[in-house]
Amino acid sequence: MDDDAHYPPDLFARLYDAFAAEPAHIHCYRAHHMRLSSTGEIQNYKEWEWETQHTGPSTLLFPTGHVGVLYPPGSLHPDVTNIALFQSLCPHADDVWLKAMALLAGSKVKKLPGKNRQLPTTRHSQKTSLSQSNVVGGGNDLQIRKVFAHYNLNALLQTQI
């Protein structure tokens, strides 16, 4: 959840209901479908299928926290709390870090069915946003490459799909 978004009152209830029905998976409202090259390498972030309608469960679904994600107990690798490592690998991309931790834990993602929600944000909160530096400026690609190389996640991803 982001501190600059306004969330509808049923958001948490729907995520919890999805978790209660399938507690083994990470549940989210919005996800991108990661694309791999012919050699199995993860493609650039801009090449992914954004706001996919695939519901999973899949290791290729990349949940985006702005719209709501529920990470069940045990769904993330213990390194998730290694703040120094997070800061060195992807300090401006918590979604990237959490996806890496989910892959390491062997967790799959399910997207709640239906159209992706567009949430209103706090006025003027997007003038200097992570979206500008991470998506437009390529920051996500750099941080994905760093964390994927550190944990050899391209190879791991091949074993999980």
Secondary structure by P-SEA (a helix, b strand, c coil): cccccccccaaaaaaaaaaaaccccccccbbbbbbbccccccccccccccccccccccccbbbbcccbbbbccccccccccaaaaaaacccccaaaaaaaaaaaabbbbbcccccccccccccccccccccccccccaaaaaaaaaaaaaaaaaaaaaacc
